Amino acid sequence: MISKKTFLVSSLLFLTLPVIQAQDVTLRGVISDRQSASPLEAANIILQRIPDGKIEGTTTDINGLFEFNRLQRAEYIFLVRYIGYKTYSDTLDLRESRYNSINVVMIISEEKEEVTVTERRLEDLDPGQTRIQGIDLRRVPTPGGSGDLASFLQSQPGVVAAGDRGGQLFIRGGTPSENLVLVDGATVYQPFHIIGFFSLFPEDVVSKVDLYAGGFGARYSGRTSSVMDVRLKNGNLYNRNWSASLSPFISELFFETPIKEGESSLMVSARGSLIESTSKLYPERQPLRFNSQLIKYSNSSNQGVNCSIHALRTYDRGKLNYKSGDFFSWTNVVTAGRCSGVSEDSNISFADVNFGVSYFSNEIGSLNLRGSSSSVIKSHIDLNMVQSIGEWRLDYGIFTNLENVNHDISGRFVSMQSDRQLFMSSGGYAELDIPVGENFSIEPGISLTTYLRKFKSSFEPRLRLSWQPRGKIGEELHVATGIYYQPLIGVSDFRDIGTAFTAWMPMPDTNRKLTSKHAIAGWRQPLGRFLKFSAEGYYKEMSNIPVSVWSSVAQFSTDLAYANGEVFGADVRLEFNHRQFYAILGYGYSWMEYETAQDHFGIWFGEPVQSYHPPHDRRHQLNIQAGFEVGNFTANINWMYGSGFPFTQPLGFDSYFSFLEGPPNIKGEFGNPRVLLDKPFEGRLPDFHRMDVSVAQEFTLPLITMIVQAGAVNAYDWENLFYYDVYTQRQINQLSFMPYISIKFGSF
């Protein structure tokens, strides 16, 4: 049988780019955690040549990969250091082979003071990137037994949530369908649950998350706004662990176990909402339900090849309020696999293959209106490689996607009926990391995609620059720019920001492409040992954004139109960490405007072109987090403020008669109700602000560990507006003051 390593290398051999360096020696490998085989990023690698004592050093990347090139043939002392782990030391003889590899598993140190800082924030970040780890999720008060990615994201400047339900996130002006969410390389279309605190990603299953709010590299394509690249934990290879939790909002179960000790493991996570039943105890009923399941199998070999497969499912269903007849629901199903490893006898340093199938469906309906539905099935296979060319690093790969989209929105979009289309794309990317001197680097990149039918090929150039003027870790000036295309669009009627329905389809007009041009400039600066500052400004120019034609008729019925837009803003963050205490201040400013032709509106406003601020244009956003941990006791507080969203103001109401089918009976009929509207989105809704708090105490019992948490959502019970229907004069508020107690117990 062909080994996994042989298969991986042979499948990529045809893409090998030879580098001829006859006398030079290469050393590479992957540094990983012994318990889970998860790669360790930013581990320090030191090589000391034995004859003369010359020292060289490097750090591992996101894959745990390190590489030394152009080494002399000699013996070396090899050291690996990583905070919270025992130092690894070995002597290597590099006099025989040109390509050499060593893969190291690191053992956690038993010294308690080191283990407490293992989950630190890494400093090597790209423009627009935020690195998220488990400790970040735990610090945001969440009404459940575990921290959650959804709660954390809403505390970030530049990330706007429509409200505390619906699962919709807008990142630096982009709509939810313009965000790419990857789970171990596989696409998930809507991972955020109908209750805004929760997602598919509790802290127990997350290894790390890279959020790119813009300016992302050539490896990512097919979206124009942002990327959330989620890496799942592997199950424990040596110990069996479990936990269960219960709160008025959610119940959770987590389990991990070795299958074959030291080689393979299994991880399972399941979550289910309780809020629909328990909200009977609160002043306001919440007709919202969701559940999700995740399972991952991992296999690790001592030859540096790691493989995993995972499957997940989510289901969400609800109504805007208990009395409403409107409902919406969505489902995700994903199954995918990934293999990665280091090559020992090739100039390819690292390679991974990932493949999978993703399914998403959603629908919306009411008692008085025909429902709409949409679904998409995507299958993909990606090959990604890393290669060194002298001092340069080359990341490159190829990909193929096959997507089958289906929608029936004839009840809501007059110009569109049911449709089903097959959509295939293939392409490749390449990105170079070119060091210039000691403290400056240039990263040019390109992404090329071709389409089986309808659309022309797309060429997307990218460029990122970084400069450390004094060579200090964490101090950096960075710049990024690029062009991004999205041929498969998600159509939503954001005249109603409360809707969660999205119809996925290729761009109806094949001469158009949803396009975004990004420009980012930022500065990161440590201020002493415990304080860090970062600021980043951004500009996006967008074209061919699918928007809804405005109508004054009191029914949900519209045509599809296109708009161009621009957004600019800045995100600022100040972070303090010292022993048991932390505090974070984040502020985001954003200005956004769409422009579209007057004939896209059913009302004449006296100008051939209309400019307006779209309904997710939040001008100011402020977030304050603080907390401390003393022994087994923790306390956290999170306060959020957001300026009001734009909305279209009603001027009055009347009724009208249609003469299309003959003269109406004006004596026996009242006509169709109609809202007389002002110019679109000229008004602003009230500002939003809310404080969430939590305290938790951990107890060590004879057989289990238990954590009891008490907290409150909207602690000072401020009335925040979620949705206002100008047609029916119906107001729906966000969650009121909701205290809770959660209990988590297990072998963690």
SENUNU-739293 format. One line per 4 residues: their letters; for each residue x, y, z of C-alpha. Coordinates in steps of 0.25 Angstrom, whole numbers, padded with zeros to 4 digits, m for minus. Layout:
BEGIN
a) X/Y/Z  ...
REM end
This chain:
BEGIN
misk) 0000/0000/0000  0005/0014/m0003  0008/0022/0009  0002/0035/0012
ktfl) 0015/0042/0011  0018/0036/m0003  0004/0039/m0008  0005/0054/m0004
vssl) 0019/0056/m0010  0016/0049/m0023  0003/0056/m0025  0010/0070/m0024
lflt) 0023/0066/m0032  0019/0072/m0045  0018/0085/m0038  0032/0085/m0033
lpvi) 0041/0097/m0036  0055/0092/m0036  0066/0100/m0028  0080/0096/m0032
qaqd) 0089/0099/m0020  0100/0087/m0021  0107/0089/m0008  0096/0095/0001
vtlr) 0088/0087/0011  0074/0089/0015  0068/0085/0029  0053/0086/0031
gvis) 0042/0080/0040  0029/0083/0047  0028/0086/0062  0015/0081/0069
drqs) 0009/0078/0082  0010/0064/0087  m0004/0063/0093  m0011/0067/0080
aspl) m0001/0068/0069  m0006/0082/0066  0005/0091/0060  0012/0101/0069
eaan) 0013/0114/0062  0024/0124/0066  0033/0113/0073  0048/0118/0073
iilq) 0058/0109/0066  0073/0110/0068  0084/0104/0061  0098/0104/0066
ripd) 0109/0099/0057  0118/0090/0065  0132/0094/0059  0131/0109/0060
gkie) 0119/0111/0069  0112/0120/0058  0097/0121/0062  0085/0123/0053
gttt) 0071/0124/0057  0057/0124/0051  0042/0123/0056  0031/0113/0051
ding) 0019/0118/0043  0004/0115/0044  0007/0101/0040  0018/0099/0050
lfef) 0028/0099/0039  0042/0103/0040  0053/0103/0029  0068/0106/0028
nrlq) 0074/0107/0015  0089/0109/0010  0094/0102/0022  0108/0096/0022
raey) 0110/0082/0023  0114/0080/0038  0109/0075/0051  0099/0084/0058
iflv) 0093/0086/0072  0078/0087/0070  0069/0094/0080  0054/0097/0080
ryig) 0048/0106/0090  0033/0110/0092  0027/0117/0104  0020/0107/0113
ykty) 0027/0095/0108  0040/0087/0111  0052/0091/0103  0056/0081/0092
sdtl) 0070/0078/0089  0077/0069/0079  0090/0068/0071  0089/0066/0056
dlre) 0098/0062/0046  0096/0069/0033  0108/0064/0025  0101/0054/0016
sryn) 0088/0057/0010  0084/0070/0003  0070/0070/0009  0068/0067/0023
sinv) 0056/0067/0032  0053/0066/0047  0039/0067/0053  0038/0070/0068
vmii) 0027/0068/0078  0027/0077/0089  0024/0073/0104  0017/0083/0113
seek) 0025/0088/0124  0021/0084/0138  0025/0098/0143  0011/0105/0146
eevt) 0016/0119/0144  0020/0115/0130  0007/0108/0126  m0001/0120/0130
vter) 0004/0128/0118  0004/0117/0107  m0008/0124/0100  m0001/0137/0097
rled) m0004/0146/0086  0005/0144/0074  0012/0156/0068  0015/0152/0054
ldpg) 0002/0157/0048  m0001/0161/0033  m0009/0174/0029  m0023/0173/0033
qtri) m0021/0161/0042  m0026/0158/0056  m0021/0145/0062  m0031/0139/0072
qgid) m0028/0128/0082  m0036/0121/0093  m0033/0131/0104  m0039/0142/0095
lrrv) m0052/0134/0094  m0053/0132/0109  m0051/0147/0113  m0064/0151/0106
ptpg) m0076/0149/0115  m0085/0138/0108  m0098/0132/0114  m0093/0118/0113
gsgd) m0083/0109/0119  m0072/0112/0108  m0067/0125/0101  m0071/0126/0087
lasf) m0065/0132/0074  m0078/0139/0071  m0078/0147/0084  m0063/0150/0082
lqsq) m0065/0155/0068  m0075/0165/0071  m0066/0172/0081  m0056/0175/0070
pgvv) m0055/0189/0063  m0059/0188/0049  m0069/0176/0051  m0083/0180/0052
aagd) m0095/0171/0056  m0109/0175/0052  m0114/0171/0066  m0114/0160/0076
rggq) m0121/0150/0067  m0120/0146/0052  m0105/0142/0051  m0102/0153/0042
lfir) m0088/0160/0042  m0083/0172/0034  m0068/0174/0033  m0062/0187/0029
ggtp) m0074/0190/0020  m0076/0176/0014  m0089/0168/0014  m0089/0154/0021
senl) m0089/0147/0007  m0076/0154/0004  m0069/0148/0016  m0062/0135/0014
vlvd) m0062/0125/0026  m0053/0113/0025  m0053/0101/0035  m0040/0093/0033
gatv) m0040/0098/0019  m0055/0095/0016  m0065/0106/0013  m0077/0108/0023
yqpf) m0087/0118/0018  m0094/0122/0031  m0087/0117/0044  m0093/0127/0053
hiig) m0106/0123/0061  m0119/0130/0061  m0116/0135/0075  m0104/0145/0073
ffsl) m0096/0140/0084  m0093/0126/0079  m0087/0119/0066  m0082/0106/0062
fped) m0069/0109/0069  m0068/0109/0085  m0055/0110/0091  m0054/0095/0093
vvsk) m0052/0092/0078  m0044/0104/0073  m0029/0103/0072  m0027/0117/0066
vdly) m0035/0127/0056  m0029/0136/0047  m0039/0148/0044  m0034/0156/0031
aggf) m0043/0168/0031  m0037/0172/0017  m0025/0172/0009  m0023/0157/0010
gary) m0013/0149/0002  m0015/0142/m0011  m0018/0128/m0005  m0032/0133/m0002
sgrt) m0041/0136/m0013  m0056/0136/m0017  m0060/0147/m0006  m0058/0162/m0006
ssvm) m0059/0166/0008  m0053/0157/0019  m0047/0143/0022  m0049/0135/0035
dvrl) m0039/0123/0035  m0043/0114/0046  m0033/0103/0050  m0040/0092/0059
kngn) m0033/0085/0070  m0029/0071/0069  m0034/0061/0079  m0024/0057/0090
lynr) m0015/0046/0086  m0012/0041/0100  m0024/0045/0110  m0039/0044/0110
nwsa) m0046/0057/0113  m0060/0061/0114  m0069/0073/0118  m0084/0076/0119
slsp) m0090/0090/0122  m0104/0095/0124  m0110/0109/0124  m0123/0116/0121
fise) m0118/0118/0107  m0111/0106/0103  m0107/0092/0106  m0093/0087/0102
lffe) m0085/0074/0101  m0070/0072/0098  m0063/0059/0097  m0049/0055/0092
tpik) m0041/0042/0093  m0029/0035/0086  m0033/0024/0076  m0019/0018/0076
eges) m0010/0024/0086  0000/0034/0081  m0005/0033/0066  m0020/0036/0065
slmv) m0031/0042/0072  m0046/0046/0072  m0053/0059/0076  m0068/0061/0077
sarg) m0076/0074/0080  m0091/0076/0081  m0099/0088/0085  m0114/0091/0086
slie) m0122/0103/0090  m0131/0104/0101  m0136/0118/0100  m0149/0116/0094
stsk) m0154/0108/0106  m0146/0116/0117  m0150/0129/0112  m0164/0127/0118
lype) m0157/0130/0131  m0153/0144/0125  m0162/0156/0122  m0161/0153/0107
rqpl) m0162/0140/0099  m0151/0136/0089  m0157/0127/0078  m0142/0123/0074
rfns) m0136/0110/0073  m0123/0104/0068  m0114/0092/0069  m0100/0088/0064
qlik) m0091/0076/0063  m0077/0074/0060  m0068/0062/0059  m0053/0061/0055
ysns) m0044/0049/0054  m0029/0052/0053  m0017/0043/0050  m0002/0047/0052
snqg) 0010/0039/0048  0025/0041/0052  0029/0043/0038  0022/0057/0038
vncs) 0009/0054/0031  m0004/0058/0038  m0017/0055/0033  m0031/0058/0038
ihal) m0046/0057/0034  m0057/0065/0040  m0072/0066/0038  m0082/0077/0044
rtyd) m0096/0080/0043  m0104/0092/0048  m0119/0096/0048  m0126/0109/0052
rgkl) m0140/0113/0052  m0148/0125/0058  m0157/0137/0057  m0154/0151/0060
nyks) m0163/0151/0072  m0173/0142/0078  m0186/0148/0072  m0180/0149/0058
gdff) m0184/0140/0047  m0171/0142/0039  m0160/0131/0040  m0147/0128/0035
swtn) m0137/0116/0036  m0124/0111/0031  m0116/0098/0031  m0101/0095/0028
vvta) m0095/0081/0025  m0080/0079/0023  m0071/0067/0021  m0056/0070/0018
grcs) m0042/0064/0020  m0028/0069/0020  m0014/0063/0019  m0001/0071/0021
gvse) 0013/0069/0023  0028/0072/0021  0035/0066/0009  0049/0060/0012
dsni) 0054/0058/m0002  0049/0070/m0010  0050/0085/m0011  0036/0086/m0007
sfad) 0036/0089/0008  0022/0087/0012  0009/0082/0005  m0005/0080/0009
vnfg) m0017/0075/0001  m0031/0078/0006  m0044/0074/0000  m0059/0073/0004
vsyf) m0073/0076/0001  m0081/0087/0007  m0097/0089/0007  m0105/0101/0011
snei) m0120/0104/0010  m0129/0114/0016  m0143/0119/0014  m0152/0130/0019
gsln) m0167/0131/0019  m0180/0136/0026  m0194/0133/0027  m0198/0144/0017
lrgs) m0187/0143/0007  m0181/0131/m0002  m0168/0127/0004  m0154/0127/m0003
sssv) m0143/0117/m0002  m0129/0115/m0007  m0118/0105/m0006  m0104/0103/m0010
iksh) m0095/0090/m0011  m0080/0092/m0013  m0069/0082/m0015  m0055/0086/m0015
idln) m0041/0081/m0015  m0028/0089/m0012  m0014/0087/m0013  m0005/0096/m0005
mvqs) 0010/0097/m0005  0022/0104/0002  0035/0105/m0004  0048/0113/m0002
igew) 0056/0119/m0013  0069/0124/m0006  0064/0134/0004  0050/0136/m0002
rldy) 0038/0128/0002  0028/0124/m0009  0014/0119/m0005  0006/0114/m0017
gift) m0005/0104/m0021  m0017/0100/m0029  m0032/0099/m0027  m0044/0094/m0033
nlen) m0058/0097/m0028  m0072/0091/m0033  m0084/0098/m0028  m0099/0095/m0031
vnhd) m0108/0107/m0027  m0123/0106/m0026  m0133/0117/m0022  m0148/0120/m0023
isgr) m0150/0134/m0019  m0162/0137/m0029  m0170/0141/m0017  m0161/0152/m0013
fvsm) m0153/0156/m0026  m0162/0160/m0037  m0152/0159/m0048  m0146/0145/m0043
qsdr) m0153/0132/m0043  m0148/0118/m0039  m0134/0114/m0045  m0123/0104/m0043
qlfm) m0109/0105/m0049  m0096/0098/m0049  m0084/0106/m0046  m0070/0101/m0048
ssgg) m0057/0109/m0046  m0042/0105/m0045  m0030/0113/m0043  m0017/0115/m0036
yael) m0009/0125/m0027  0005/0129/m0024  0011/0138/m0013  0025/0142/m0011
dipv) 0031/0146/0003  0043/0155/m0001  0052/0160/0010  0059/0173/0007
genf) 0070/0175/0018  0067/0171/0032  0054/0178/0035  0046/0180/0022
siep) 0038/0170/0014  0030/0170/0001  0019/0160/m0002  0014/0161/m0016
gisl) 0003/0151/m0020  m0006/0147/m0031  m0019/0139/m0032  m0024/0134/m0045
ttyl) m0038/0127/m0047  m0045/0122/m0059  m0059/0118/m0061  m0066/0107/m0068
rkfk) m0077/0115/m0074  m0082/0129/m0075  m0071/0137/m0068  m0058/0142/m0073
ssfe) m0045/0138/m0065  m0041/0147/m0053  m0028/0152/m0050  m0026/0157/m0036
prlr) m0013/0164/m0032  m0009/0166/m0017  0002/0173/m0010  0006/0174/0004
lswq) 0018/0181/0011  0023/0181/0025  0034/0189/0032  0040/0188/0046
prgk) 0048/0201/0046  0056/0197/0059  0055/0182/0058  0046/0180/0070
igee) 0036/0169/0072  0022/0175/0071  0026/0188/0065  0022/0189/0050
lhva) 0017/0198/0039  0009/0190/0029  0002/0193/0016  m0007/0184/0007
tgiy) m0014/0186/m0006  m0022/0177/m0015  m0033/0174/m0025  m0044/0163/m0021
yqpl) m0055/0157/m0030  m0067/0149/m0025  m0075/0142/m0037  m0085/0135/m0028
igvs) m0093/0145/m0020  m0102/0145/m0008  m0115/0153/m0011  m0122/0159/0002
dfrd) m0132/0170/0003  m0124/0179/0013  m0135/0189/0013  m0139/0180/0024
igta) m0126/0178/0032  m0134/0168/0041  m0135/0158/0030  m0126/0146/0030
ftaw) m0130/0140/0017  m0119/0139/0005  m0121/0134/m0009  m0108/0129/m0015
mpmp) m0107/0130/m0030  m0097/0134/m0040  m0097/0148/m0044  m0109/0149/m0053
dtnr) m0102/0159/m0063  m0090/0152/m0068  m0084/0165/m0072  m0083/0169/m0057
klts) m0074/0164/m0046  m0075/0167/m0031  m0062/0174/m0029  m0055/0181/m0018
khai) m0042/0188/m0017  m0035/0189/m0004  m0024/0198/0002  m0019/0197/0016
agwr) m0009/0204/0025  m0006/0201/0039  0004/0202/0051  0006/0193/0063
qplg) 0014/0197/0075  0017/0191/0088  0017/0201/0100  0025/0195/0110
rflk) 0024/0181/0115  0009/0180/0117  0002/0190/0108  0000/0189/0093
fsae) m0005/0199/0083  m0010/0196/0068  m0017/0205/0058  m0021/0202/0044
gyyk) m0027/0211/0033  m0035/0205/0021  m0041/0208/0008  m0050/0199/m0001
emsn) m0056/0203/m0014  m0067/0193/m0018  m0075/0191/m0031  m0087/0183/m0036
ipvs) m0092/0181/m0022  m0106/0174/m0023  m0117/0183/m0016  m0132/0183/m0016
vwss) m0140/0192/m0024  m0148/0201/m0015  m0164/0200/m0015  m0174/0208/m0006
vaqf) m0184/0196/m0008  m0187/0190/0006  m0182/0176/0002  m0168/0170/0001
stdl) m0166/0170/m0014  m0154/0175/m0022  m0145/0174/m0034  m0130/0173/m0033
ayan) m0121/0185/m0037  m0107/0188/m0036  m0099/0199/m0028  m0085/0204/m0026
gevf) m0080/0208/m0013  m0068/0212/m0005  m0064/0210/0010  m0053/0216/0018
gadv) m0050/0216/0033  m0040/0213/0044  m0039/0203/0055  m0031/0206/0068
rlef) m0028/0196/0079  m0021/0198/0092  m0018/0185/0100  m0013/0183/0114
nhrq) m0009/0170/0120  m0002/0168/0133  m0002/0155/0142  m0017/0153/0146
fyai) m0022/0166/0140  m0026/0170/0126  m0033/0182/0119  m0036/0185/0104
lgyg) m0041/0197/0098  m0045/0197/0083  m0051/0208/0074  m0056/0207/0060
yswm) m0060/0218/0051  m0066/0215/0037  m0072/0223/0026  m0080/0216/0015
eyet) m0088/0220/0003  m0095/0213/m0009  m0098/0220/m0022  m0109/0214/m0032
aqdh) m0117/0219/m0043  m0131/0226/m0041  m0138/0216/m0049  m0135/0206/m0039
fgiw) m0145/0213/m0030  m0160/0212/m0031  m0161/0227/m0027  m0155/0239/m0034
fgep) m0146/0247/m0025  m0142/0257/m0036  m0128/0253/m0038  m0123/0243/m0049
vqsy) m0113/0236/m0038  m0116/0233/m0024  m0106/0233/m0013  m0109/0227/0001
hpph) m0103/0221/0013  m0107/0206/0013  m0114/0200/0026  m0101/0194/0032
drrh) m0094/0207/0031  m0090/0209/0046  m0082/0221/0048  m0076/0219/0062
qlni) m0073/0206/0070  m0067/0206/0083  m0064/0193/0092  m0058/0192/0106
qagf) m0054/0179/0112  m0048/0177/0125  m0046/0165/0135  m0037/0158/0145
evgn) m0034/0144/0149  m0030/0141/0164  m0027/0126/0167  m0040/0119/0162
ftan) m0049/0132/0161  m0051/0140/0149  m0059/0152/0146  m0061/0158/0132
inwm) m0069/0171/0127  m0072/0175/0113  m0078/0188/0109  m0082/0191/0094
ygsg) m0087/0204/0088  m0091/0206/0073  m0097/0218/0067  m0110/0217/0060
fpft) m0112/0210/0046  m0118/0217/0035  m0133/0215/0031  m0143/0220/0022
qplg) m0153/0229/0028  m0168/0228/0025  m0175/0241/0022  m0189/0236/0022
fdsy) m0199/0225/0017  m0210/0224/0006  m0216/0214/m0003  m0216/0212/m0018
fsfl) m0224/0205/m0028  m0218/0197/m0040  m0224/0199/m0054  m0216/0187/m0060
egpp) m0228/0178/m0060  m0239/0188/m0063  m0246/0199/m0055  m0246/0196/m0040
nikg) m0259/0196/m0031  m0256/0208/m0023  m0269/0207/m0015  m0266/0193/m0010
efgn) m0251/0192/m0009  m0241/0200/m0001  m0229/0199/m0010  m0215/0194/m0007
prvl) m0208/0200/0005  m0196/0208/0002  m0185/0215/0010  m0180/0229/0005
ldkp) m0165/0229/0007  m0155/0239/0009  m0141/0238/0001  m0135/0224/0005
fegr) m0127/0223/0018  m0128/0238/0021  m0131/0235/0036  m0123/0229/0047
lpdf) m0128/0219/0057  m0125/0221/0072  m0111/0218/0077  m0108/0204/0083
hrmd) m0101/0201/0096  m0101/0189/0105  m0093/0183/0116  m0091/0168/0119
vsva) m0084/0163/0131  m0080/0149/0137  m0073/0143/0149  m0068/0129/0150
qeft) m0063/0120/0161  m0056/0107/0158  m0057/0095/0168  m0048/0083/0168
lpli) m0057/0071/0173  m0052/0056/0175  m0055/0051/0161  m0058/0064/0153
tmiv) m0056/0079/0152  m0068/0088/0152  m0069/0103/0148  m0081/0111/0153
qaga) m0083/0124/0145  m0093/0135/0148  m0096/0147/0139  m0105/0156/0132
vnay) m0108/0160/0117  m0111/0175/0116  m0108/0177/0131  m0114/0191/0132
dwen) m0126/0187/0124  m0125/0197/0113  m0136/0197/0102  m0128/0194/0089
lfyy) m0136/0194/0076  m0134/0182/0067  m0144/0184/0056  m0155/0194/0052
dvyt) m0164/0191/0040  m0169/0204/0034  m0180/0196/0026  m0187/0191/0039
qrqi) m0181/0201/0049  m0176/0189/0057  m0164/0190/0066  m0156/0179/0071
nqls) m0145/0181/0082  m0132/0173/0085  m0131/0165/0098  m0135/0172/0111
fmpy) m0128/0169/0124  m0126/0154/0125  m0118/0148/0137  m0113/0134/0136
isik) m0106/0123/0143  m0098/0113/0136  m0091/0100/0141  m0080/0093/0134
fgsf) m0073/0080/0139  m0064/0070/0133  m0050/0065/0133  m0044/0077/0127
REM end
